[in-house]
Amino acid sequence: MGSRSANKVKFTSYNDLFGNESIEQSAEGQVIHLSLDILHSFKNHPFRVLDDEKMMETVDSVRKYGVLIPGVVRKDKQGGYEIVAGHRRKRACELAGYQDMPVIVRDLNDDEATIIMVDSNIQREDLLPSEKAKAYRMKMEALSHQGVKGEEYTADLIGKGAKKTGRTVQRYVRLTYLLPELLEYVDLKKLLLIPAEKLSFITAEEQGWVLGVILDKRLFPNEIQAEALKDESKAGTLNKKRVTEILISDSKMPSMPKITLSPKKLRDYFPKEYTKGQIEAVIYDLLESWRDSHKVG
């Protein structure tokens, strides 16, 4: 466990800025309207901004009521302003035909801005694994710069804010060490999270061999196979031929008994407003914690 010096670190989260308050009651700073043309995306912004159904709902809301919560921006050294929180609101304003948007200009350093940017998006239900992975890593690095010591403690700190276990956060961060093509397969749910995490420990060249087998034979490594690849990579015995042999082997996960959870009983443990996705996320996080505490897998 790392040092608890994090207690001395002061950073401003998105919720600290606004909570559920409206424009008229913003926590600090004066709300001003800035032209959309001078608002730039956050550097390496990890979250998608899609013109999907949810965006259209946001556009309708903007047309009816305006932007109820201002964005957060900071001055860009290259000119204009960098959006810290409000990328989707900006896009909604563009689609609604607006020329400007209400924002609060904050004096934030890179680490403070990164933390707010991640916090304002990380609890969305529709995030891809790649988005979570990049965002968690960005926040972890920002907290490290601010004095939080120890990867395990930092992951626990991030997980608490995102309603995830620290171990889950660490798993997602490891995904950033995958080749982009392999990470895309994780997003497509063809490569599962735990095998993907194990593959992140092998070299880029070795990952390229794995990708070659996937493209050639449409074989995706399971947890046992990924562990074998990781072990042989660590031992220095992994080569292109061995990758193929491991992935075409009959290594199979033990079959699981069929389990049915009663929706009626589950409702006793969750707030009524929780969606199916939120309930599943809590269940999987609890299972992750249980497995880690019992050293399973």
N, C-alpha and C positions, 0 to 999 in steps of 0.2 A: 504494500500500500504506500502511495506517495505521501509527501508532506502535506499537512493541513494548512499550509500557508495561503490556500485559496480563500480562507476566511477574511484575509486582509485585502483581497483583490476587489476593487470596486468597478463594476461595469453596468451599463444601462441596458436592460432587455427591452424588447418591444412592448411587453405588457407593462413594464414600469413606465413607459412613455404614455400609453393610452388606456390600457385596460379595456373597458367597454364604453368609454366616454365618447361623446360626439365632438364635432369641431369646436363648438362654442365652449367646451369644457376641457380642451386639450391640456395635458399636464404642464407643458411649458412651451415657451416660444410663441411667436406670433404667426398666425396662419396667413399666408399670402398666396396669390395665384401666380403661377409661372407658366409661360408658354411651353407646350408639349415639345416644341422643337429644340429646346435647350435642356431637356431632361434626358440623361443618358443612362443606360443600363449599368448595374453594378458590375465591376470587373470580375470575370469568371463566374457570373451569376449561374448557379447550378440548377435552377428551377425552370421548367418549361412554362411558356406563356402561350396557350393554345386558344384558337378561336372555336372552342367547343361549346357544348350546350350550357355548361356552367358560365362560360364567358358571356354568352348571349343573355343569360339571366342577369348577370352583372350589368350588362349594357342597358337592359330594360330598367333596372333600378336606378342607374345613373341618369337616364332620361327623365324618369319620374321625380326623383328626389335629389339629384345631384350626388356628389361624392360626400358621403356622410362622415368618413374618417379620413383626414388628410394623409398624404404620403409623407415620408421622411426623406429628406435629401441632404446632401452636403456639397459644398462648392467643389467643382472639378478644376484641378490645376491647369487643365488644357482648355478650360472655358466651359461655361454652362454649369450644370449641376448633375451629380451622380445620384441616382435613385438608390436609397438604402432599403426602404419598404414602400411598395406601391406599384410594382411593375404591372400587375394585372389591372390595377385601377387606371394606370396610364393607358393601357391598351383599350380598356372599356371606354375611356374618354375619347380616344381616337375613333373607335367604331361608332360612338354616339354622335360624332360630329363636333365635339368640343375643341376649342383651340388652346385651352389652358386647364390647369388642375390645381386644387388647393394643396399646399404642402407646408411643412415646417422645416426651415433650414436649421440644421444642427451643426455644431463644430465638433466633429467626431474624427478620431484617428482611425487607422485602418482596422485595428482589432475591435474597437467599439462598434464600428460600422458593420463589420462581418458578423458579430454576435447578434445585432439587431436584425440584420438581413436574414440570418438563418432562423432566428426565433419567430419571425413574422410569417414563416412559411412551413416550418417543419412538422406541424401537426395536421397538415392537410391530408385527407384520406387517399387521394389519388396519386400520391407520389410514387415514382418508379424507384427501384432499388438503387439505380445509378444516381438519382437525385439525392436520396438520403445519404448515400456513401460520400459523395462530394461535399455535401453540406456539413455532415458530421466531422469530416476531416478538416474543413475550413474552420469550423468553430473550435475544434480541438487545438489546432495550431494557434488560433487567436488567444485562447485561454492560456496556452503554454507561454506565449509572448507576455501575457499579463502577470505571470508568476505562479500559475497553478502547476504544481509538480506531480509527476507520476501519471503514466498513461491510464492505469486502472482507475485512479481516483477521478481523473479528468473525464473518463468515459462514464463513470457513475454520475458525475455532476451533470453531464449533457443528457444522459438517459433520464434523469429525474425530471428535467424540464420538458423532455419529449415523450414522457410516459413510456419509456423503454428501459430494459435492464442495461447496465453498463456493458455486459458481455455482448448483448445485441448490437450496441453502438460499435464496439470493437470489431465485430464481424462485418458490419457495413463498411467501416473505414478500410478494412483489408481489401474490399472490392476495388478500391481505387488503384490497387497495384496490379490489376488484371489488364491484359490487352483490351483495347476498346471493343474489338469484335467479340471477345468472351463476355465482357460486361453487357453487351447488347443482348446476348443470349440469356443472361440473368433477367434482364428487363422483360424478355419474351417468355419467361418462365420455362425455358427449355433446359437451362442449367440452374440447378437449385442452389440456395444460399450457402449451405454448409459445404458441399463439394466445391463451390466457387471460392469460398474462403480458403480452403486447403490448397487450391490451385494457385492462389495469390502468392504462396510461399516459394513456388518454383520460378526459375529464371524466365526472362522474356523469351529467350530462344526456345526453352522447353515448352512454354505456353504456346509458342508458334507451332511446335510439333503437335500438341494437343489439338489446336485449331485445325491443322491439316487433316487429322483423322476425323474430326467432326465434319468438316466440309466434304471429305471423300466418302465416308461411310455412314454419316448421320448418327454417330454414336456419341452420346453425352456421358461423361463419367459420373458414376454414382459416388456415394460417400466412401465406400470401401476402396474403389479404384483411385479416387482422388487422394486418399490417404497413402496408398501405395506409391503413387507418383511423387508425393511430397517426401516420403521416406527415402526413396531411391535418389531423388534430387539432392537431399541432404547428405546422403552417403557418397554422392559423386558417381553413381552407377547408372544414372538415367541417360538414355540416348534415344534417338528417333525410333529405332526398332523396338526398344522396350516399351515406349509409349504406346505403340500400336498393339503390342502383345497384351499389355495391361487392359487397354480399352476394348479389345475383342474377347477378353477372358469372360468366363461365366460368373464372375463375382457378383453376387446378388445380395441385396439387403434382406435380412430375415423378415419373413412375412409378418404382418401385424394383424392381430385379431380385429374383427369388425366391431366398432364401438359406435353406439348411438347416444347422443346427448339430448335429453329432453329440453326443448325450447321453453316449456313451462317452468321447469326447475331452474334453468339458466337465468330466467328473468328475475328470480329471487335475489340474484347476486349483482344485478346491474341497474343503473338508473333507467327509468322508462324511456328517456329520450335517446339512449344509446342505439346506434345503428348496428346492423349486422357486421359491418367492417370493423367498427370500434370494439365490439364484443370479441370477435375473432382475434384482433390484435392483442387484447388483454390476455386471452387464453394462451396464445402462443408465447407471450412474454413470460407468463407464469410457468409454462412448461420449460422454457429456456432456463429459467432460474432453478427449477427443480432438477433438471438434467445436470447443470453445472455444479450444483451442491452435492449431487450424488455421483459425480464424475462418470456420467454415462456418455458414450460416444467418443 
